[in-house]
């Protein structure tokens, strides 16, 4: 399905760029009149912003993957090839086999090293939680480099550490081996999931991920019997070591296959669905983990999913261990009986998956909100089934009652992948998976493990499971159901971003010589729950000077922070020379030539002028020639500073400090210079000197964006102006035209500094 490219069906109401956009508040005499005016102004501001905050909602058939023709799983796999899926699935299955080995043999390891229930529970849970430590760097790498290499190298390390687990001679060495294995295991989880999302069509993702999960759990279902059998044959004392030693070999073999996987174009199926074509980004800018995480946490569906699945994760690691410990201590089950129970429980999942996965895909094609609610509903039966299971009188009934509870929880957990992949921007899928892992495995599973250890020692495993598992499943299910109301809006933001990308791609192909130096498009920004920017957009040509003007609190300084990378927008795009840098770190933007001169004090007061400039030149420390050249350039431009190099910066006048701050920025040889409040609090003669500097920088071809409180100064230095009011753009055009707009000119003159 290819959506036609046309006008965007947004329900967001953009404020018209006329006098009628923000009616003036009448001036009233006296304190009562002033108070009434303030109240009216605040009411108007809230109404104005409430109107602007309306969501971008597209028709369902324009959302990625919605309304498309149904595909069989075989058709979907054929589209992306079998090598990728087979390798990722096999490694996931071996991961599950390794996890089941540790869980099933937990009592044997406990007895071999003479430790208690709490110690072995903590080792199992803590080692598994080390997935989080690996998920962060692996997810960050997955958005920057070939994902097949991450899977391959991490898999090789995992195989070696699994073997080392079986050779450990004491509990410390075992813990260290488990620690390293947990980190290495994250490679397949963090890189494999986004690779699958980009390799195979949206219409089969539910079945694809559940097949992946089902294959892993099939191995998990069979592994307790296999593991218990190998351990039994190996002898009572050291039999638990052999499953680890044997398992390392196939992990190493299939990790080598991962290096042959073809790297799929990122976001290709979203692009095909929304745009009808696949856009290729040449030399993408590196993504910052901090910026990507900030953007992802502003996606409401992601927030709901994280809370919901984190609650589900409370019994993720310890549930199996506590079940086996309860079976050993309460029902006196043998190692083989525990293996049978684990295998039968895993088989129940295989019965449920073929029904739920196609159901999810069908629901998603017609109504993504219903598909998400399905996952929440799968969690809720556990609220009733868990108490019933843990009061059964024998291990057979205990196992049978636990089958539907475990299967439904596993089905919901299997759907994390397709749910996250649907709403996360395709550039951020690696970080999105890592962020989900942090909350599910660390805040959910690790916190649940610590509480389980405490309750299991104070009481018994049954108390631990019921006190933690029942409320966790209830909260998790309700949060997923509640979050389903936001998925349409989040999918619409994906569409909006893709269409903007297509428009920019076509413009660059049509007129590559006139790509703007800087672009801000459709930017929303919030400080916490307070939104301050609404659909802000403008462009700056190469060598142009743009003035940002507006009333107090209009968002002028905030825009500069977004451009400089000091704030991540809720939605929208920032580009440098046509390349997307929305998620690039501030320091990396500095390397690309984007530099900000902040308002207020921008110097180290206790250091000399020379020392301030040397600090600014720190990045040039490896190139003495370039460093000397930049020193000569700025000292020639600021002749007053040249004779004051030994003077403390704090003893300079305000104007001299502003010049020093500007000189420090110019030491970096910027491509785009952002200046916040150039003339604030300065004497006219100093302002005149600064304007002369800006004129020289303009003559040198530097692109400048300046926030200015004075309309006269803006007119003197700027080629074009953008006027902001209440977080929205009300005017964009030549600076002289702004002076002719009486309503906007009055707002500039009467507005206080700030913004």
C-alpha positions, 0 to 999 in steps of 0.5 A: 500500500502506497499512500499518495503524497499530498497535503498533510491532513493535520488537525493541528491548527496553525495560527495565521500570520496576521494581526488576528492571531493573538488579539491584544489585551485592552489596557485598563487603569488601576490595580484592578484593571491590571489584575483583570488584564493579567487574568485575561492574558493568561486565559488567552495564552492557555486557550491559544496553546491548547489549540496549538497542542492538538495532535497530528492525526492521520487517517488510519489508512495512511498509518504505516502498515495499517490497511495493507493487504494481508501477508502469510508468514512465508511471504514475509520471510521471502521478502527479507530472506531466510539467513537473517531470520534463521541466524537471529532466531537460532542465537535467540534459541541458544540464549534461551537454552543457556538461561534455562540451563542456569534456572534448571540447575540453580539447586545443583549449583547452590549445593555445589558451592554451599550457598543459600537460596537468596544467594543463588537467586541473586546470582541468577537475577543479577547476571540476567540483569547484566543484559541492561549493561550491554543493552545501552552500548549495543543499542547505541551501536546498532543505530550507528554501525552494521548490526550483523557485526554487533550480533557476530562479535557479541555472540562470539564473546557470549559463547566463550563466557558460557563455556567459562561458566561451566569451568568456574571453580568458585562462586566468584568466578561463576558470577564474573562469567555470568556477568560477562555473558549477560552483557554479551547476550545483549548484542543479539537482543539490541541489534537483532530486533531492529534488524528484523524490523527493517528486514521484513514487512510490517504486516508480519511483524507480530508473527515474526517476533512471536516465531522468534520468541516461540522458537526460543521458548521451544528450545527453552521448553525442551532444554530442561529435560536435555539439561537435566539429562546431561547433568544427571549423566555427568554425575551428582557432584559436577554434572551441572558443569557439562551443559554449559561447556557443551552449549558454548560450541553451537553459539560460536558456530552460529555467531560466525554466520551472523557476519554474512547477514545483509544490512537492511535499509533502515526504515524501508518498510515504513517508507514503502508503506507511507511514501511508496519508495525507500529513501537512502540517507548518505553519511548520516550524522551520529546519534546521541544516546542522551538525545535519542532517549529524551525523544523516545521518552516523549512518545506516549505509547513508549512510556505506557509500554515501558511501565506496563512491561516493566511491571511484567518484568517483576517476575521475569527472572525470578519466577522460574527460579522461585518455581524450581526452588518451591518444587524442590523444597515443598514438593521434593521434586527431582531434577528430572521432574523439574525439567519436565515441569519447565518443558511442559510450561514452555510447550503451553506457550507454543500452543498459544502463539499460533493463535495470538500472533496472527490475531495481533497482525489482523488487529494492527492492520485494521486498528492498532489501538485494539492490537495494543489492548490485546497485549494488556488483556493477556496479562490480566488473567494472571491476577486470578491464576497465580494465587490458585496455582501456588496453593495447589497440593501437588506438583502436577496440579501446580504445573497444570494450573500454571500453564495458562498463566505462564503462556499468556504472560509470555505471549504479551512479552513476545509482543514488545518487539513489534509494538516498540518498532511500530512507534519508534523513529526508524533511526532510533530502533537500537536505542529504543530497544535498549531503553525498553530493556533498561526498564523491563530488565533493570527497574522491573526484573532487578527490582523484582529480584531484590524484593523476591530475595527479601521475601523468599528469605523472610517467608518462602517463594510462594509469598514472594510470588504472590506479593510481587507477581499479582499486583505487577500483572494487574498494573502492567495490563492496565497500563498497556490498555490505557496506553493504547489510546495514544498509538494513533497519534504516535504513528501519525508522528512517524508519518509526518516525519517521513513525509518531511523527509521525502519533501527534503529529499526531493528538494535536494535532488531538484536544487542541490546548490541551494540547500539551506545551511540550517533548517528547523521544521515542525519543532515542538518542545516542552520543559517537563509538562509545559510545552513552549514551542509549537510547530516552529519552522524556518530556514537560514541560507548560507551566509545569511543572518537571521534575527529571532524576535518576539515577546517575552517567553516566546521561545527564542532562546529555547529554539537556539538550545534546540539547534545547539543540541541542548534540548531535544524536541518532542517532534520535528527536525533540525538539519545542517546543510540538509543532513538531519542532526536532531539527535546529534549531541551538542559536542558533536554539533560543535565538530560539525560547526554549530556553536552557541554564544549563550546569553549572560556571562560566557567567560571564566571570570577567575581566568585571564583573557589568554587563558579563556582563549586557550580553554576555547582552543582546547579542541585544537591542541593537536594542531599547533598551526591551526591553533595559532591561526585562530588566535591571530584571527580573533585577536586581530578582530578584537584589538581591545582584547589583544592588549589585555591578555594577562587581565582577569576576565572578571575585571573586564567591562560587560561589553569586553566580556561579551567580546571575549565570549564571542572571541572564544566561540570564534576560536572554533571556526564555526559554520553556524553561529548562534547568538543569544541576546547580543546587546542585552545590558550593553552600552550603545558604543559597545553594541556598535563595536559588536555590530561591526564584528558581525558585519565582518563575519557576514562578509566572511560568509558566516551563517548567523542566527541572533536572538535580539531584543532590539528591533533597530539592532536586528534591522541593522544586522539581519537579512531576514527576521522570524517573529515568535509569539507564545511559542509559534512563528507569526512572521518570517520574511525580510527584516524591513517588512517586519518593521512595517508590521505595526502590531509585531513591531510594538510587541518587540519594543514592549516585550521584555528580554528573555524568551 
